[in-house]
Structures are given as structure tokens and as C-alpha cells.
């Protein structure tokens, strides 16, 4: 993205915030940051905060693995990817990256079977657990587990970095009692808010950010061009 394009996107976000059409999630702390991923679909994390032994979980890997692969290249750690989208599963398996371990399940507030609605446009990848305007034509049955079962699957009691891009379901997962219980064991939380989808809106993102703050996180970074990607960190990571 060139400088003009970036400036125009930032201006669009600022204008929508001024009209109260866009969430304004304030930074709660200042930490040294490093960016991982491509121009679209990347996040900042706390600089130098991981090691080769860190537990990193990427929920919603998709077909843009630039964030995950950048983390792997920088720190040499294993990343556990969770995705239930058929195309994403095929793509990640095709990478044959022995440091990206795929778990072909999705994340919800309860475990069990559900329907994933696939894009109407075959050129698009991401489906969702709710029927959206662009996700109406087809659905496949998928398996869901909860955020607590992620820890059980990995046999870990702490997640150093959790990234979540789950197409609108992030709002109900963040609002769940299980997320509140597990939050103290998460060091950094990268999330994409799909607040521009029908039926979500500014209030959904504001409420989710408030819920994340109440369990001990502070916002350390957000994308100024999209206002969709956010990094929340715990006090121990900020020190």
C-alpha cells in the first residue's frame, strides 16, 4: 500500500469515528512493538516477547499465513493453527511446514457439531458460523471446541500468544464465561473485530474490548488503516 492509500484509509477510519460509526478503542499501555505478517492480515506483538518454547495459537489461519510464518521464522517456535474452513485446511496441509501444526476444528462457546456457511463467491476463502449476506448458498458440517479445550488439546496451562480471526464469532467467544476463566493464562491476544458486518456494529467491538480489559488486558496496538486488528497484552508481558 502506498503512502496516499494508507493516508486515505486512515482518514476514512477517523471520519467514521467522528460520526460515531466506528469504535474508538484507546491504547491503554505503551510497549515496544514488532509487526508480523503481510500488508493485509498482519498484527503487532510485543517486541522480543517470545522464545522457541513459547505456546502460540493461531485460530483462523485461512490462506494468508504470513503472520504465523513470520512468528515461526523470528522465534523458531511451534504454532498451533485451528481452522475449520475446507480451503484453509487444504492450503495449510499443502505448506508442509513442520512448525505449523494444524487442528481442523473451529472455536465456539460450546463444543460439538455446527454448520459453517461458505462464501457465495468461490474466489473467497473464509466462512462463518452465522449466515451472512455473502455466506448464504452452501454450508458444511464442522466440529467446534471451546477455548478451554484448546488448552486441553495442547496439554498446556498457558498460551503466550493467541491470535483469533474467526469471522464474527469472536464477539460471543470473548463474552463467554470460559474465556473469562482462561484469560489469566493468556499473555498476548491478537484479534480481528468484524464490527462492520450486519448486526454487529460499533457497540459489539466496544463491548468486546471492554470485556477484554476487565480480564486484565490493555490495548497496546491497533491498525490505523483498518481499525479491525488489535493487540491486547497482560501486565506481565508489558513489564
Helices and strands as residue ranges (DSSP letters): H 3-18, E 33-36, E 43-46, E 56-59, H 66-75, E 79-82, H 86-95, E 100-103, E 106-107, E 112-118, E 138-145, H 147-154, E 159-164, H 170-174, H 177-182, G 183-185, E 186-192, H 202-214, E 217-222, E 229-234, H 235-238
